[in-house]
Amino acid sequence: MILLSLIAIAVILQVLDVLTTCECLARGYREGNPLVRYFMGTNIHWWIPKLGIAFIGITILAILPYGWIGFIQLNVIYTYVVYQNYRILKND
């Protein structure tokens, strides 16, 4: 049950990251992640490979015996990322 909650939080944070990043980009800011920035330079929607990579990571963590530890770390990191995006938007 805890693992499912951690997975749900990870998915929600990924979506919030995409949404807040889109808004930051619309206001003239640039992506901080070099890999995602690379995808932004291609002719595809940048968030599709970003979410694809996140899905692969989430799947791998879900099958590992102690994957819940990784989910806690991932969720802390992405909570910070979303918070930073929100802070930028709020102060703009």
N, C-alpha and C positions, 0 to 999 in steps of 0.2 A: 504494500500500500504506500509506503514511504517512497519507494522507487518510482511508482506511477506519479506521485505528487511532484517529485523532482523533475521527471520528464515533462510534465505539464508546464511547470514553471519555466523550464528551458525553452520549450516551444513558444510560450507567450513572450519571453524575453527576446527571442529571435525576431518575432513579428514586430515587437515594439522598437527594436533596433532598426529594422528596415523602415518603419514608418517615421521615426524621428530623424533618421539619416536622410530620408527623402526630403523632409521639411528643411533640414539644415542645408542641403544642397540647393534647394529652391531659393534659399536666402543668401547664396553665394559662398557658403563654406565648402571646404573640400574634405574628402574622405581621408581618415587617418590610417586605415589599414591598407598596406601596399598591395596585398593580394586582391582585395575588393576593388581598389583603385584601378588595378590592371583590367578587371572585368568591365569597369565603367568605360574604358577606352575601346572596347570591342563593340560590335554591332548588335549585341544582345542586351536584354534587360539585365542589369548588373545584379539585381536581387535574386534572380533565378539560380545562378551558380552559388551565390552566397548561402541561400537556403538549402541548396543541394549539399554543400559541404557541411553545413550544420546538421542536416538530416543524417549524413554518414557518421558524423561524430557522435550524435545522440544514439544512433543504432549501436555503434561499437561500445559506447559506455553502458548501454542497457544490457548487453550480453556478458560483460565482464563480471567476474565474481564480486569485486569490490567497486563496481562502477558507480555506486552511489556517492563514493568519495569524490570521484571526478565530476559528478553532477553538482555537488555542492560547490566545488571550485569554479566550474563553468558558470553556475548561476550567480556566484558572487562577482565574477569578472563582468558578466553581461549586465548585472544590475548596475555596476559602476558605469559601464558604457552608456546605457540608457539614461542614467542619471546625468552624465556629462552632456549628452545630447539635449536633454530637457533643460538643463541649466543654460546652455548656449541659446536655446530658443526663448527661454524666459527672459534673458538679459538682452536679447536683440531688439 
